[in-house]
Amino acid sequence: MDPLVTVIIPNYNHGKFLRERIESVFNQSYNNIEVIILDDKSVDNSREIIEEVSDDHRIKEVLYSHKNTGNPFRQWKKGIEKATGDFIWIAESDDVSDTTFLSEGIESLLKSKLGVYFCNSRHIDEKGEILEKIEKPYEIYGTRGVLGRRFLLNKYFTRMSPIKNTSAAIVKKGVISPQILNSIRRFRFAGDKFFFVLLSEKTQFYHSINYCNYIRDHSMTTRAGRKMGMEIRRFLENIYITFYLLRRGYISVKDFVISVRHYRKTIFQSKSAIL
């Protein structure tokens, strides 16, 4: 029997993309799944779309928030606590995936006996067209196989998460402790990055160089938010994570200072864009 995968779809006002996301989950070549959908008090047509699929046998539970929390990581926590699967896939409601994503990921995790799998991602626009988005050099995306704790913590998490998008990852449920879930719920923007920092202290990661995940760029994503208050919150959350790495001895003071300068630079760039 193939291990059960719990697919968690947290949603807020992504009705425009939600049906395509759910279909990309249902169309996976890997069949042993249960799906938990969480809606954070959407005011668009999300609920209508969710109700259309709620009777499907793969839907384990649908959870509607009584009020909007504005915090996706609290939704993660709810979903993971309800999950009965051996593995967790947090499938963001505006992204899509290849039909082979789960089958390749679970096979890699079972063979390697590791706790986290992730693949490469491409960017798509609102219509699903692939964007020729230029990324800064990030050599991890050409590195296939097992990535150890020191490699990840010393080298990558000071600037950005090596996992560009949570939809690209599958996590063994057994490595997600209640302490991790309680830690990330305090974040508004960088909780996913801290989630993988904490996981990398417990397990090695397996990286596939295949592009099986598609990140949607659109005006409603939190990445598109340019308000100064949001940018300052992002800055503070990333500095908190970098200080955590320093305090745990993963990076040097010099690396910490370089990282702070990097994030401070993004604040000034955002301010210029807003003005």
C-alpha positions in Angstrom: 0.0 0.0 0.0 1.3 3.4 -1.0 1.6 5.8 2.0 -1.2 8.3 2.5 -0.4 11.9 1.5 -2.5 14.7 3.1 -2.8 17.6 0.7 -3.5 20.9 2.5 -5.0 23.7 0.4 -5.0 27.0 2.3 -7.1 29.6 0.5 -8.0 33.3 0.7 -9.7 35.1 -2.2 -8.1 32.9 -4.8 -11.3 31.9 -6.4 -9.9 32.9 -9.8 -7.3 30.1 -9.5 -8.7 27.7 -7.0 -10.5 25.4 -9.4 -7.3 24.9 -11.4 -5.4 24.2 -8.2 -7.8 21.6 -7.0 -7.9 19.9 -10.4 -4.1 19.7 -10.4 -4.3 17.9 -7.1 -7.0 15.5 -8.2 -5.2 14.8 -11.5 -2.0 13.5 -9.7 -0.8 10.1 -10.9 -0.3 9.3 -7.2 -3.7 8.3 -6.0 -3.5 7.7 -2.2 -4.4 11.2 -1.0 -6.7 13.0 1.3 -7.4 16.7 0.8 -8.1 19.3 3.5 -9.2 22.7 2.2 -9.1 25.7 4.5 -10.7 29.0 3.6 -9.7 32.1 5.6 -13.1 33.9 5.2 -12.8 34.7 1.5 -15.1 37.3 0.1 -14.9 36.2 -3.6 -16.4 33.0 -5.1 -14.0 30.6 -3.4 -16.7 29.1 -1.2 -18.8 28.3 -4.3 -15.9 26.5 -5.9 -15.1 24.6 -2.7 -18.7 23.4 -2.4 -18.6 22.1 -5.9 -15.9 19.5 -4.9 -16.7 19.0 -1.3 -18.5 15.7 -1.9 -15.5 14.2 -3.7 -14.2 11.1 -1.8 -10.7 12.5 -1.7 -11.9 15.5 0.4 -11.3 14.7 4.0 -12.4 18.0 5.5 -13.3 21.6 4.6 -12.6 24.2 7.2 -14.1 27.8 7.0 -12.7 30.5 9.2 -15.4 32.5 11.1 -13.2 35.6 10.5 -10.2 36.4 8.4 -6.9 35.8 10.3 -4.7 37.3 7.7 -2.2 34.6 8.6 -1.6 31.6 6.3 0.6 29.8 8.8 -2.2 29.5 11.3 -4.1 27.8 8.5 -1.1 25.4 7.9 -1.2 24.5 11.6 -4.9 23.7 11.5 -4.5 21.6 8.5 -1.5 19.6 9.6 -3.1 18.9 13.0 -6.1 17.4 11.1 -3.9 15.4 8.8 -3.8 11.6 9.0 -1.4 11.1 6.1 2.2 9.9 6.4 3.3 12.9 4.3 2.1 16.5 4.0 1.9 18.6 0.8 0.9 22.2 1.4 -0.5 23.1 -2.0 -1.0 26.9 -2.2 -4.3 27.7 -3.7 -3.0 29.9 -6.5 -0.2 27.5 -7.7 -0.4 24.4 -9.9 1.7 21.3 -10.3 2.6 18.6 -12.9 0.6 15.4 -12.6 3.9 13.6 -11.6 4.8 15.8 -8.7 3.5 13.5 -5.9 4.7 10.3 -7.5 8.2 11.5 -8.0 8.4 13.2 -4.6 7.1 10.2 -2.6 9.3 7.8 -4.5 12.3 10.0 -3.7 11.4 10.2 0.0 10.9 6.5 0.4 14.2 5.6 -1.3 16.2 8.2 0.5 14.4 7.8 3.8 14.6 11.6 4.3 12.0 14.0 5.7 11.7 16.7 3.0 11.5 16.6 -0.8 11.4 19.6 -3.1 11.6 20.2 -6.8 12.3 23.2 -9.0 9.7 25.8 -9.8 8.7 28.0 -12.8 6.7 31.2 -12.6 3.4 31.5 -14.5 1.1 34.5 -15.0 -2.6 34.8 -14.2 -3.5 32.9 -17.3 -1.1 30.1 -16.6 1.5 31.1 -19.2 5.1 30.4 -18.2 7.1 33.6 -17.6 10.6 33.9 -18.7 11.5 35.3 -15.3 15.2 35.8 -14.7 16.4 34.6 -11.3 19.6 35.6 -9.6 22.2 32.8 -9.7 21.3 30.2 -7.1 23.5 27.2 -7.7 21.3 24.9 -5.5 18.9 24.6 -8.4 21.5 22.5 -10.3 22.3 20.4 -7.2 20.4 17.1 -7.2 20.1 14.7 -4.4 20.6 14.9 -0.6 21.2 18.3 0.9 22.6 18.2 4.5 21.8 20.5 7.4 25.1 22.5 7.3 24.9 23.0 3.5 21.4 24.5 3.9 21.8 26.5 7.1 25.3 27.9 6.5 24.8 28.6 2.9 21.3 29.6 1.9 18.8 30.6 4.6 20.6 33.9 5.4 19.2 35.4 2.2 16.3 33.3 1.0 14.8 29.9 1.4 16.2 27.2 -1.0 12.6 26.2 -1.4 11.2 29.0 -3.4 7.6 28.0 -2.9 6.0 25.7 -0.3 3.9 24.1 -3.1 7.2 22.6 -4.4 7.7 20.6 -1.2 6.5 17.3 0.5 7.3 16.8 4.1 7.2 13.7 6.3 4.6 14.4 8.9 6.7 12.8 11.6 9.3 15.5 11.5 6.8 18.3 12.0 6.6 18.9 15.7 4.0 20.9 17.6 6.9 23.3 18.5 7.5 24.0 14.8 3.9 24.7 14.2 3.6 27.1 17.2 6.8 28.9 16.0 5.6 29.6 12.5 2.1 30.8 13.5 3.6 34.1 14.8 4.8 35.0 11.3 2.9 36.9 8.6 5.3 36.6 5.6 8.4 34.5 6.4 6.8 31.6 8.3 7.5 29.3 5.4 11.2 30.1 5.4 11.4 29.5 9.2 9.4 26.3 8.8 12.1 24.9 6.6 14.9 26.3 8.8 13.5 24.3 11.7 12.9 21.2 9.6 16.5 21.3 8.3 17.7 21.0 11.9 15.8 17.7 12.1 16.3 16.1 8.7 18.1 16.3 5.4 16.4 17.4 2.3 16.1 15.7 -1.1 16.2 18.1 -4.1 15.0 17.2 -7.6 16.1 19.4 -10.5 12.9 18.7 -12.3 10.4 21.6 -12.8 7.2 20.1 -11.5 5.8 23.2 -9.6 4.4 26.4 -11.0 4.3 29.6 -8.9 1.7 32.1 -10.0 2.6 35.7 -10.1 -0.4 38.0 -9.8 -1.6 41.1 -8.1 -3.3 39.4 -5.1 -0.2 37.4 -3.9 1.5 38.6 -0.7 4.7 38.9 -2.8 3.0 41.7 -4.7 2.3 43.7 -1.6 4.3 46.9 -1.7 3.0 48.8 1.3 5.8 50.1 3.5 4.3 48.6 6.6 4.3 45.2 4.9 7.8 45.6 3.8 9.0 46.5 7.3 7.2 43.4 8.7 8.9 41.2 6.0 12.3 42.9 7.0 11.8 42.2 10.7 10.8 38.6 10.2 13.8 37.9 8.0 16.1 39.5 10.5 14.6 37.4 13.2 15.4 34.2 11.2 18.9 35.4 10.4 19.5 36.2 14.1 18.2 32.7 14.9 20.9 31.2 12.6 23.5 33.4 14.3 22.5 32.4 17.8 22.5 28.7 16.9 26.0 29.0 15.5 25.2 28.3 11.8 26.5 31.6 10.5 29.1 34.1 11.6 28.6 37.7 12.7 30.0 38.8 9.4 27.4 36.7 7.6 24.7 38.2 9.8 25.8 41.8 9.0 25.9 41.0 5.3 22.4 39.6 5.5 21.0 42.6 7.4 22.4 44.9 4.7 20.8 42.8 2.0 17.4 43.0 3.7 17.8 46.7 4.4 18.5 47.2 0.8 15.3 45.6 -0.2 13.4 48.0 2.1 14.9 51.0 0.3 14.1 49.4 -3.1 10.5 48.9 -2.0 10.2 52.4 -0.7 11.4 53.7 -4.1 8.8 51.5 -5.8 6.0 52.8 -3.5 7.0 56.4 -4.0 
